[in-house]
Amino acid sequence: GAKSRSSSIDVPRNHAVSPGRRGRARGTNGDAIEPPMELAARAHVGSMEQYRSMYNRSIKEPEMFWSEIAGELRWETAFDGVDKPEEVLEWNFDPSKGEVYVKWFAGGRTNMSFNCLDLQIERGLGDSPALIFEANDAVNSRIFTFNELREEVSTFSKFLVAQGIGKGDRVIMYLPMIPMMPIAMLACARIGAVHSIVFAGYSAKSLAQRVVDCQAKMIITASASRRGKKIIPLKKIVDEALEICMQNDGFSPDRVVVKGNADTRIDDTPFLNIDDVPFNPQRDLWWDDDISQYRMDEKPDPMEFIDSLDPAFILYTSGSTGKPKGVVHALGGYLVYAYATSKFVFDLHPGEDIVFCTADLGWITGHSYTLYGPLLNGCATVLFEGTPTYPNAEIWWNIVDKHRVTIFYTSPTALRTLQGFGDAPVHKSSRATLRILGTVGEPIAKETWLWYHEIIGDKKLPIVDTWWQTETGGHIITPLPGATPLKPSSATFPFFGVEPVLLDPVDGHEIDGEGEGSLCIKRPWPGIFMDVHGAHERYENSYFKVFEGGYYASGDGARRDADGYLYVTGRLDDVMNVSGHRIGTAEVESALVQHPLCIEAAVVSIGHEIKGETIVAFVILDPLRKKEATQYPEQELVFKVRAEIGPFAAPERVIVVKNLPKTRSGKIMRRILKKIAAGNIEDLGDVSALADPGSIEHCIQAEQRAR
Ligand code: WTA
């Protein structure tokens, strides 16, 4: 049975404004921006009163609340708890009481792909657009209706089955943002195979690490990817990765499926001729040659309903230790949460809304809100292969106008980039169909928030600043666009079923009212991940043992203002956030010390105008090997990180030092290095724990010399 706990529900209780009465609030709430009346009138949640009453119910009766929402989707076998609601959720967050686990909707059987496609078709949306593909070059664009998408997915499912892929098998995708990617994801989901997408900006080594960790049976890739004027030879990188897998672990996936892509000349964009793509006929298959037989195939569709507690997918993300974590999401809970958050946070209406989430499918935002969330709600989703600035900085807004996009969701780092091009490119579009703007990935500064609101949103559109993580599956702290009065830079209040708390980082007590602390969550919501692949102890240690008493620790810090609004301030642990990408300091350090020249490295991040944060590395070189060094060891080390992890993790500066500031117990004081790297040397804070105070002066001088 489920455990119940008494708890204080304090979130929006001190919210003092009622919609429509601006500027008359207590506290500082007078500046809050009210939801547009028109939007509120039709929204699923149209007032703070409604939000509060739904929220309170979601906390008091989570089983009933979530059963009802789950009931809006299709279950082949109903989950337990029809007579006994307490069976809908079973959980333990407290390692001192036994193993940590969360089970939502146990006993139920369902299917992600069925709910995304067949259910929508049953409901009459077969001829509505489901997937709107915009190519990098605008020539190969294409729209798939729900019927057409199901046809493609079903064909690909038959192909997977014929290749020996079945329930529980892991399939890695290393693909650009082309229709093949969502089709392959939905096909895996259809037969119960577990997809693991590796963002196509990761290096061969990072890819190899993930292939081995999840023991992938198949890899799906493309000959190349095209982004703006760049071409990336993906198949070649996959071959390199598989060679590394073979050498280091003697492991090889059975099959590599290759989709021809970026192989024709379009205007002056570069291309990669298919004949120049490495191909191993024993192991590799050209998707374009092989597909037709499955299209005509009369065999039944291999769709299979699977257990709610079976894994839906694995997605790797960075933590504070070196090795990336394979975050495993359970089917039932993830499905319900992706559906519910999309429905309420983006206020989706089936057959009407068109979602443009700019996130790559290789990140969790792409999983939940470029693909699954919109389809589960019967809405079309835009898949854009290119970058925000090619052929020019108008491209996103042109896409919005061309496809009548209603919901637009992006990251602060992209907004800062576009802000740099000024307002003129925005003003060339009407953006008249937009209803809601969203942001995710990092804290959004007030200036960027206001630019988004005033310039992109013409001062009319609400912005949902959604705070969440790979591990949470979907939005955790977020405004609801028809209900929540907004304050710039605040993610505002918790989503249904989420009970956030701020804990004192030192003694772990809960901070009530105004204050700042470590952002933790007290009870499970359906989207919470079920495990770290192959490392259950990391699941417990990294998230549930940080504080005593049974809390999910997010690793982020947050502040609560007098009106109860939450402001997420950023990571408290050794995880950096560069252009919205999560990168562990330990990952970069371990890449650096793998270079023979480098014997020790300490990596920090500092603020950056466009990227949010940027990486600075302090390194100690091996004095015995100095002679072997080229003229630019710093540059060599940057290349090493690009090769080990990927270009996005490359340090902006490498500073060579002779020693590092450490405590007497040998721990590197990154806090001090961060200040030195940022040039903030007036106040270095408490340095009494330092073993060698001279190291500070040395590092300061090295930093200044390196400028
Ligand atoms: C950060 C992305 C401030 C945060 C969905 C979190 C944010 C990490 C926000 C997760 C936001 C995400 N405001 N910070 N609205 N959204 N973050 O796993 O530090 O790629 O812990 O998931 O991004 O990154 P991840």
Residues whose N, C-alpha, C, O or C-beta is under 5 A from the ligand:
A	BS01	WTA	T439 V440 G441 E442 P443 D465 T466 W467 W468 Q469 T470 S554 D556 V568 G570 R571 G580 R582
